[in-house]
Amino acid sequence: MVILALARNALLESIRQPVHTVLICGGLLAMLLNVNVAGYTLEDDNKLLVDLGLSTLFLTGLLMSAFIATSVLCKEIENKTVLTVVSKPVPRSFVVLGKFLGVIAAIGLAYGLLSIVFLLTIRHQVQSSVRAEDIFDPVVILFGFLAIALTFLIAGLANYLYRWSFPATFACSGFVLALISFLTISCISRKWKIQSPSSDFDPQLMIGLVLIFEAIIAITSIAIAASTRFGQVATLLICIGFFL
Protein backbone atom coordinates (compact mmCIF):
# COMPACT_ATOMS: atom_id res chain seq x y z
CA MET A 1 0.00 0.00 0.00
CA VAL A 2 2.87 2.35 0.76
CA ILE A 3 4.38 1.76 -2.68
CA LEU A 4 1.01 2.35 -4.37
CA ALA A 5 0.53 5.60 -2.43
CA LEU A 6 3.97 6.79 -3.48
CA ALA A 7 3.32 5.71 -7.08
CA ARG A 8 0.00 7.57 -7.16
CA ASN A 9 1.65 10.72 -5.83
CA ALA A 10 4.46 10.42 -8.39
CA LEU A 11 1.92 9.88 -11.18
CA LEU A 12 -0.07 12.99 -10.29
CA GLU A 13 3.10 15.01 -9.93
CA SER A 14 4.43 13.76 -13.26
CA ILE A 15 1.37 14.48 -15.39
CA ARG A 16 1.15 17.97 -13.87
CA GLN A 17 4.61 18.82 -15.19
CA PRO A 18 4.49 21.22 -18.18
CA VAL A 19 7.21 19.19 -19.88
CA HIS A 20 4.78 16.26 -20.02
CA THR A 21 2.34 18.28 -22.13
CA VAL A 22 5.12 19.83 -24.22
CA LEU A 23 6.55 16.44 -25.16
CA ILE A 24 3.09 15.06 -25.96
CA CYS A 25 2.40 18.01 -28.26
CA GLY A 26 5.86 17.66 -29.82
CA GLY A 27 5.31 13.96 -30.44
CA LEU A 28 1.86 14.66 -31.86
CA LEU A 29 3.24 17.27 -34.26
CA ALA A 30 6.05 14.93 -35.33
CA MET A 31 3.53 12.15 -36.03
CA LEU A 32 1.53 14.47 -38.28
CA LEU A 33 4.65 15.62 -40.11
CA ASN A 34 5.80 12.01 -40.62
CA VAL A 35 2.93 11.44 -43.04
CA ASN A 36 4.39 14.06 -45.40
CA VAL A 37 8.07 13.37 -44.71
CA ALA A 38 7.67 9.66 -45.49
CA GLY A 39 6.64 10.51 -49.05
CA TYR A 40 10.19 11.47 -50.04
CA THR A 41 11.62 8.01 -50.64
CA LEU A 42 12.31 5.72 -53.56
CA GLU A 43 11.16 2.67 -51.61
CA ASP A 44 8.00 1.75 -49.70
CA ASP A 45 6.67 5.02 -48.27
CA ASN A 46 4.42 3.34 -45.72
CA LYS A 47 7.32 1.27 -44.37
CA LEU A 48 9.25 4.49 -43.79
CA LEU A 49 6.16 5.93 -42.08
CA VAL A 50 6.18 3.00 -39.64
CA ASP A 51 9.91 3.46 -38.96
CA LEU A 52 9.50 7.19 -38.37
CA GLY A 53 6.51 6.66 -36.11
CA LEU A 54 8.23 4.08 -33.91
CA SER A 55 11.34 6.25 -33.73
CA THR A 56 9.23 9.23 -32.67
CA LEU A 57 7.60 7.16 -29.94
CA PHE A 58 10.92 5.97 -28.58
CA LEU A 59 12.57 9.39 -28.70
CA THR A 60 9.61 11.00 -26.94
CA GLY A 61 9.67 8.29 -24.28
CA LEU A 62 13.42 8.71 -23.77
CA LEU A 63 13.16 12.47 -23.27
CA MET A 64 10.11 12.12 -21.06
CA SER A 65 11.76 9.52 -18.83
CA ALA A 66 14.81 11.73 -18.28
CA PHE A 67 12.95 14.99 -17.64
CA ILE A 68 10.15 13.55 -15.50
CA ALA A 69 12.47 11.33 -13.45
CA THR A 70 14.56 14.40 -12.65
CA SER A 71 11.50 16.46 -11.73
CA VAL A 72 10.00 13.76 -9.53
CA LEU A 73 13.08 12.53 -7.67
CA CYS A 74 16.15 14.71 -8.22
CA LYS A 75 14.45 17.99 -7.32
CA GLU A 76 12.90 16.43 -4.21
CA ILE A 77 16.35 15.36 -3.08
CA GLU A 78 17.79 18.82 -3.78
CA ASN A 79 14.92 20.55 -1.96
CA LYS A 80 15.11 18.05 0.93
CA THR A 81 11.37 17.35 0.62
CA VAL A 82 12.08 13.64 0.23
CA LEU A 83 13.25 13.63 3.85
CA THR A 84 9.63 13.95 4.98
CA VAL A 85 9.01 10.48 3.53
CA VAL A 86 12.35 8.84 4.31
CA SER A 87 12.18 10.05 7.93
CA LYS A 88 9.06 7.94 8.39
CA PRO A 89 9.36 4.13 8.63
CA VAL A 90 9.45 3.84 4.84
CA PRO A 91 12.47 2.07 3.29
CA ARG A 92 14.38 4.01 0.68
CA SER A 93 13.85 1.18 -1.79
CA PHE A 94 10.08 1.67 -1.45
CA VAL A 95 10.45 5.37 -2.22
CA VAL A 96 12.50 4.73 -5.36
CA LEU A 97 10.19 1.91 -6.50
CA GLY A 98 7.09 4.03 -5.93
CA LYS A 99 8.58 6.92 -7.90
CA PHE A 100 9.55 4.52 -10.68
CA LEU A 101 6.03 3.08 -10.97
CA GLY A 102 4.49 6.56 -10.95
CA VAL A 103 6.82 7.80 -13.69
CA ILE A 104 6.15 4.66 -15.76
CA ALA A 105 2.39 5.25 -15.42
CA ALA A 106 2.75 8.87 -16.55
CA ILE A 107 4.93 7.89 -19.50
CA GLY A 108 2.53 5.05 -20.31
CA LEU A 109 -0.35 7.51 -20.48
CA ALA A 110 1.53 9.70 -22.97
CA TYR A 111 2.80 6.65 -24.84
CA GLY A 112 -0.72 5.27 -25.18
CA LEU A 113 -1.99 8.57 -26.56
CA LEU A 114 0.84 8.89 -29.09
CA SER A 115 0.52 5.20 -30.04
CA ILE A 116 -3.10 5.80 -31.00
CA VAL A 117 -2.04 8.79 -33.11
CA PHE A 118 0.64 6.60 -34.69
CA LEU A 119 -1.93 3.93 -35.60
CA LEU A 120 -4.16 6.61 -37.11
CA THR A 121 -1.30 7.86 -39.30
CA ILE A 122 -0.73 4.26 -40.46
CA ARG A 123 -4.43 4.03 -41.31
CA HIS A 124 -4.18 7.34 -43.21
CA GLN A 125 -1.02 6.21 -45.06
CA VAL A 126 1.26 8.29 -47.26
CA GLN A 127 0.08 10.07 -50.39
CA SER A 128 0.17 7.48 -53.17
CA SER A 129 -1.09 9.57 -56.12
CA VAL A 130 -2.49 12.98 -57.01
CA ARG A 131 -6.10 11.84 -56.71
CA ALA A 132 -7.94 13.35 -53.75
CA GLU A 133 -9.22 9.98 -52.51
CA ASP A 134 -5.64 8.67 -52.39
CA ILE A 135 -4.17 11.75 -50.70
CA PHE A 136 -6.49 12.11 -47.72
CA ASP A 137 -8.45 9.83 -45.43
CA PRO A 138 -11.40 12.08 -44.48
CA VAL A 139 -12.48 9.83 -41.61
CA VAL A 140 -9.10 10.02 -39.89
CA ILE A 141 -8.80 13.75 -40.49
CA LEU A 142 -12.28 14.56 -39.18
CA PHE A 143 -12.29 12.47 -36.02
CA GLY A 144 -8.59 13.03 -35.35
CA PHE A 145 -8.70 16.80 -35.41
CA LEU A 146 -12.04 16.77 -33.59
CA ALA A 147 -10.37 14.84 -30.74
CA ILE A 148 -7.46 17.29 -30.67
CA ALA A 149 -9.76 20.33 -30.59
CA LEU A 150 -11.93 18.84 -27.84
CA THR A 151 -8.84 17.95 -25.79
CA PHE A 152 -7.59 21.55 -25.79
CA LEU A 153 -11.10 22.85 -25.16
CA ILE A 154 -11.76 20.55 -22.19
CA ALA A 155 -8.34 21.19 -20.65
CA GLY A 156 -8.69 24.94 -21.11
CA LEU A 157 -12.21 25.15 -19.69
CA ALA A 158 -11.38 22.87 -16.75
CA ASN A 159 -8.38 25.01 -15.90
CA TYR A 160 -10.31 28.27 -16.24
CA LEU A 161 -13.54 27.25 -14.49
CA TYR A 162 -12.38 24.70 -11.90
CA ARG A 163 -8.65 25.49 -11.58
CA TRP A 164 -7.76 21.94 -12.61
CA SER A 165 -4.20 21.34 -13.73
CA PHE A 166 -4.05 21.96 -17.49
CA PRO A 167 -1.27 19.38 -18.22
CA ALA A 168 -3.00 16.65 -16.19
CA THR A 169 -6.43 17.32 -17.72
CA PHE A 170 -4.89 17.54 -21.19
CA ALA A 171 -3.17 14.15 -20.88
CA CYS A 172 -6.16 12.29 -19.40
CA SER A 173 -8.84 13.78 -21.65
CA GLY A 174 -6.56 13.47 -24.68
CA PHE A 175 -6.05 9.76 -24.10
CA VAL A 176 -9.77 9.09 -23.62
CA LEU A 177 -10.82 11.11 -26.68
CA ALA A 178 -8.05 9.60 -28.82
CA LEU A 179 -9.18 6.11 -27.84
CA ILE A 180 -12.81 6.91 -28.66
CA SER A 181 -11.77 8.37 -32.01
CA PHE A 182 -9.61 5.36 -32.81
CA LEU A 183 -12.42 2.89 -32.05
CA THR A 184 -14.84 4.94 -34.15
CA ILE A 185 -12.45 5.25 -37.09
CA SER A 186 -11.72 1.52 -36.98
CA CYS A 187 -15.37 0.83 -37.80
CA ILE A 188 -15.55 3.25 -40.76
CA SER A 189 -13.74 2.86 -44.08
CA ARG A 190 -12.18 5.66 -46.13
CA LYS A 191 -15.38 5.78 -48.19
CA TRP A 192 -17.61 6.22 -45.11
CA LYS A 193 -18.84 2.62 -45.09
CA ILE A 194 -19.17 0.39 -42.04
CA GLN A 195 -16.35 -2.15 -41.78
CA SER A 196 -14.98 -4.67 -39.31
CA PRO A 197 -12.83 -3.08 -36.57
CA SER A 198 -10.07 -5.56 -37.43
CA SER A 199 -9.90 -4.54 -41.11
CA ASP A 200 -6.95 -2.18 -40.59
CA PHE A 201 -5.48 -4.09 -37.63
CA ASP A 202 -1.84 -5.20 -37.98
CA PRO A 203 -0.62 -7.45 -35.13
CA GLN A 204 3.01 -6.82 -36.11
CA LEU A 205 2.58 -3.13 -35.27
CA MET A 206 1.21 -4.01 -31.84
CA ILE A 207 4.23 -6.21 -31.17
CA GLY A 208 6.49 -3.32 -32.18
CA LEU A 209 4.66 -0.92 -29.88
CA VAL A 210 5.01 -3.33 -26.94
CA LEU A 211 8.73 -3.81 -27.56
CA ILE A 212 9.31 -0.06 -27.81
CA PHE A 213 7.51 0.46 -24.49
CA GLU A 214 9.65 -2.24 -22.87
CA ALA A 215 12.74 -0.34 -24.03
CA ILE A 216 11.31 2.86 -22.55
CA ILE A 217 10.73 1.08 -19.22
CA ALA A 218 14.39 0.05 -19.20
CA ILE A 219 15.50 3.61 -19.98
CA THR A 220 13.20 4.94 -17.25
CA SER A 221 14.74 2.64 -14.66
CA ILE A 222 18.16 4.00 -15.61
CA ALA A 223 16.84 7.57 -15.41
CA ILE A 224 15.39 6.99 -11.94
CA ALA A 225 18.64 5.46 -10.73
CA ALA A 226 20.71 8.27 -12.23
CA SER A 227 18.47 11.02 -10.85
CA THR A 228 19.25 9.88 -7.29
CA ARG A 229 22.83 11.03 -7.81
CA PHE A 230 22.89 13.44 -10.75
CA GLY A 231 21.02 16.47 -12.08
CA GLN A 232 18.79 16.85 -15.11
CA VAL A 233 21.49 17.32 -17.76
CA ALA A 234 23.62 14.45 -16.49
CA THR A 235 20.59 12.16 -16.28
CA LEU A 236 19.63 12.98 -19.86
CA LEU A 237 23.18 12.33 -21.09
CA ILE A 238 23.29 9.00 -19.25
CA CYS A 239 19.98 7.94 -20.84
CA ILE A 240 21.23 8.92 -24.29
CA GLY A 241 24.49 7.06 -23.61
CA PHE A 242 22.64 3.84 -22.76
CA PHE A 243 20.46 4.32 -25.84
CA LEU A 244 23.51 4.62 -28.09
VENVEN-V957889 format. One record per residue. N is the residue number from 1. RES is the residue in three letters. BURIAL is 1 if it has 9 or more other ideal C-beta (glycine too) atoms within 8 Angstrom, else 0. D_CENTER is the distance of its C-alpha to the mean C-alpha in Angstrom with 1 decimal. Layout:
n->(N & N)
res->(RES & RES)
burial->(BURIAL & BURIAL)
d_center->(D_CENTER & D_CENTER)
This chain:
n->(1 & 2 & 3 & 4 & 5 & 6 & 7 & 8 & 9 & 10 & 11 & 12 & 13 & 14 & 15 & 16 & 17 & 18 & 19 & 20 & 21 & 22 & 23 & 24 & 25 & 26 & 27 & 28 & 29 & 30 & 31 & 32 & 33 & 34 & 35 & 36 & 37 & 38 & 39 & 40 & 41 & 42 & 43 & 44 & 45 & 46 & 47 & 48 & 49 & 50 & 51 & 52 & 53 & 54 & 55 & 56 & 57 & 58 & 59 & 60 & 61 & 62 & 63 & 64 & 65 & 66 & 67 & 68 & 69 & 70 & 71 & 72 & 73 & 74 & 75 & 76 & 77 & 78 & 79 & 80 & 81 & 82 & 83 & 84 & 85 & 86 & 87 & 88 & 89 & 90 & 91 & 92 & 93 & 94 & 95 & 96 & 97 & 98 & 99 & 100 & 101 & 102 & 103 & 104 & 105 & 106 & 107 & 108 & 109 & 110 & 111 & 112 & 113 & 114 & 115 & 116 & 117 & 118 & 119 & 120 & 121 & 122 & 123 & 124 & 125 & 126 & 127 & 128 & 129 & 130 & 131 & 132 & 133 & 134 & 135 & 136 & 137 & 138 & 139 & 140 & 141 & 142 & 143 & 144 & 145 & 146 & 147 & 148 & 149 & 150 & 151 & 152 & 153 & 154 & 155 & 156 & 157 & 158 & 159 & 160 & 161 & 162 & 163 & 164 & 165 & 166 & 167 & 168 & 169 & 170 & 171 & 172 & 173 & 174 & 175 & 176 & 177 & 178 & 179 & 180 & 181 & 182 & 183 & 184 & 185 & 186 & 187 & 188 & 189 & 190 & 191 & 192 & 193 & 194 & 195 & 196 & 197 & 198 & 199 & 200 & 201 & 202 & 203 & 204 & 205 & 206 & 207 & 208 & 209 & 210 & 211 & 212 & 213 & 214 & 215 & 216 & 217 & 218 & 219 & 220 & 221 & 222 & 223 & 224 & 225 & 226 & 227 & 228 & 229 & 230 & 231 & 232 & 233 & 234 & 235 & 236 & 237 & 238 & 239 & 240 & 241 & 242 & 243 & 244)
res->(MET & VAL & ILE & LEU & ALA & LEU & ALA & ARG & ASN & ALA & LEU & LEU & GLU & SER & ILE & ARG & GLN & PRO & VAL & HIS & THR & VAL & LEU & ILE & CYS & GLY & GLY & LEU & LEU & ALA & MET & LEU & LEU & ASN & VAL & ASN & VAL & ALA & GLY & TYR & THR & LEU & GLU & ASP & ASP & ASN & LYS & LEU & LEU & VAL & ASP & LEU & GLY & LEU & SER & THR & LEU & PHE & LEU & THR & GLY & LEU & LEU & MET & SER & ALA & PHE & ILE & ALA & THR & SER & VAL & LEU & CYS & LYS & GLU & ILE & GLU & ASN & LYS & THR & VAL & LEU & THR & VAL & VAL & SER & LYS & PRO & VAL & PRO & ARG & SER & PHE & VAL & VAL & LEU & GLY & LYS & PHE & LEU & GLY & VAL & ILE & ALA & ALA & ILE & GLY & LEU & ALA & TYR & GLY & LEU & LEU & SER & ILE & VAL & PHE & LEU & LEU & THR & ILE & ARG & HIS & GLN & VAL & GLN & SER & SER & VAL & ARG & ALA & GLU & ASP & ILE & PHE & ASP & PRO & VAL & VAL & ILE & LEU & PHE & GLY & PHE & LEU & ALA & ILE & ALA & LEU & THR & PHE & LEU & ILE & ALA & GLY & LEU & ALA & ASN & TYR & LEU & TYR & ARG & TRP & SER & PHE & PRO & ALA & THR & PHE & ALA & CYS & SER & GLY & PHE & VAL & LEU & ALA & LEU & ILE & SER & PHE & LEU & THR & ILE & SER & CYS & ILE & SER & ARG & LYS & TRP & LYS & ILE & GLN & SER & PRO & SER & SER & ASP & PHE & ASP & PRO & GLN & LEU & MET & ILE & GLY & LEU & VAL & LEU & ILE & PHE & GLU & ALA & ILE & ILE & ALA & ILE & THR & SER & ILE & ALA & ILE & ALA & ALA & SER & THR & ARG & PHE & GLY & GLN & VAL & ALA & THR & LEU & LEU & ILE & CYS & ILE & GLY & PHE & PHE & LEU)
burial->(0 & 0 & 1 & 0 & 1 & 1 & 1 & 1 & 1 & 1 & 1 & 1 & 1 & 1 & 1 & 1 & 1 & 0 & 1 & 1 & 1 & 0 & 1 & 1 & 0 & 1 & 1 & 1 & 0 & 1 & 1 & 1 & 0 & 1 & 1 & 0 & 0 & 1 & 1 & 0 & 0 & 0 & 0 & 0 & 1 & 1 & 0 & 1 & 1 & 1 & 0 & 1 & 1 & 1 & 0 & 1 & 1 & 1 & 0 & 1 & 1 & 1 & 1 & 1 & 1 & 1 & 1 & 1 & 1 & 1 & 1 & 1 & 1 & 1 & 1 & 1 & 1 & 0 & 0 & 0 & 0 & 1 & 0 & 0 & 1 & 1 & 0 & 0 & 0 & 1 & 0 & 0 & 0 & 1 & 1 & 1 & 1 & 1 & 1 & 1 & 1 & 1 & 1 & 1 & 1 & 1 & 1 & 1 & 1 & 1 & 1 & 1 & 1 & 1 & 1 & 1 & 1 & 1 & 1 & 1 & 1 & 1 & 1 & 1 & 1 & 1 & 0 & 0 & 0 & 0 & 0 & 0 & 0 & 0 & 0 & 0 & 1 & 0 & 1 & 1 & 1 & 0 & 1 & 1 & 0 & 1 & 1 & 1 & 0 & 1 & 1 & 1 & 0 & 1 & 1 & 1 & 0 & 1 & 1 & 0 & 0 & 0 & 0 & 0 & 0 & 1 & 1 & 1 & 1 & 1 & 1 & 1 & 1 & 1 & 1 & 0 & 1 & 1 & 1 & 1 & 1 & 1 & 1 & 1 & 1 & 1 & 1 & 1 & 1 & 0 & 0 & 0 & 0 & 0 & 0 & 0 & 0 & 0 & 0 & 0 & 0 & 0 & 0 & 0 & 1 & 0 & 0 & 1 & 1 & 0 & 0 & 1 & 1 & 0 & 1 & 1 & 1 & 0 & 1 & 1 & 1 & 1 & 1 & 1 & 1 & 1 & 1 & 1 & 0 & 0 & 0 & 1 & 0 & 1 & 1 & 1 & 0 & 1 & 1 & 1 & 0 & 0 & 0 & 0)
d_center->(26.8 & 26.6 & 23.5 & 21.8 & 22.9 & 21.6 & 18.2 & 18.1 & 19.2 & 16.6 & 13.8 & 15.4 & 16.0 & 12.5 & 10.9 & 14.1 & 13.6 & 13.7 & 11.8 & 8.6 & 9.3 & 10.7 & 7.9 & 5.8 & 9.3 & 10.0 & 7.5 & 8.8 & 12.2 & 12.2 & 11.5 & 14.4 & 16.5 & 16.2 & 18.3 & 21.1 & 20.8 & 21.1 & 24.4 & 26.2 & 27.2 & 30.3 & 28.7 & 26.4 & 24.0 & 21.7 & 21.5 & 20.5 & 17.8 & 16.4 & 16.7 & 15.1 & 12.0 & 11.7 & 12.5 & 9.9 & 7.1 & 9.3 & 10.2 & 7.0 & 6.7 & 10.4 & 10.7 & 8.5 & 10.6 & 13.7 & 13.5 & 12.5 & 14.9 & 17.5 & 17.2 & 17.4 & 20.2 & 21.9 & 22.6 & 24.0 & 26.2 & 27.4 & 28.1 & 29.8 & 28.0 & 27.0 & 30.8 & 30.9 & 29.1 & 30.6 & 34.1 & 33.9 & 34.5 & 30.9 & 30.6 & 28.5 & 26.8 & 25.7 & 24.2 & 22.2 & 21.1 & 20.1 & 18.0 & 16.4 & 15.6 & 14.3 & 11.9 & 10.7 & 10.4 & 8.4 & 5.9 & 6.3 & 5.9 & 2.5 & 2.8 & 5.6 & 5.4 & 4.8 & 7.1 & 9.4 & 9.7 & 10.5 & 13.0 & 14.5 & 15.1 & 16.8 & 18.8 & 19.8 & 20.8 & 22.5 & 25.7 & 28.5 & 31.5 & 32.8 & 33.2 & 31.1 & 30.2 & 28.8 & 26.9 & 24.9 & 23.5 & 24.5 & 22.8 & 19.3 & 20.1 & 21.6 & 19.2 & 16.1 & 17.4 & 18.9 & 15.6 & 14.4 & 17.8 & 18.0 & 14.7 & 16.2 & 19.6 & 18.8 & 17.0 & 19.9 & 22.6 & 21.4 & 21.4 & 24.7 & 26.5 & 25.3 & 24.0 & 20.6 & 17.9 & 16.2 & 12.8 & 12.9 & 14.3 & 12.0 & 8.8 & 11.1 & 13.1 & 10.5 & 9.2 & 12.9 & 14.1 & 11.8 & 13.0 & 16.5 & 16.5 & 15.5 & 18.3 & 20.6 & 20.2 & 20.7 & 24.1 & 25.2 & 26.3 & 26.4 & 29.9 & 29.1 & 30.6 & 29.5 & 28.2 & 27.0 & 23.3 & 23.5 & 25.0 & 21.9 & 20.4 & 20.2 & 20.0 & 19.7 & 16.3 & 15.2 & 16.9 & 15.0 & 11.6 & 13.0 & 14.6 & 11.7 & 10.0 & 13.5 & 13.7 & 10.8 & 12.6 & 15.7 & 14.6 & 13.4 & 16.9 & 18.5 & 16.8 & 18.0 & 21.4 & 21.7 & 20.9 & 23.9 & 26.2 & 24.7 & 23.2 & 20.0 & 21.3 & 22.8 & 19.7 & 17.7 & 20.7 & 21.0 & 17.4 & 18.2 & 21.6 & 20.4 & 18.1 & 21.2)
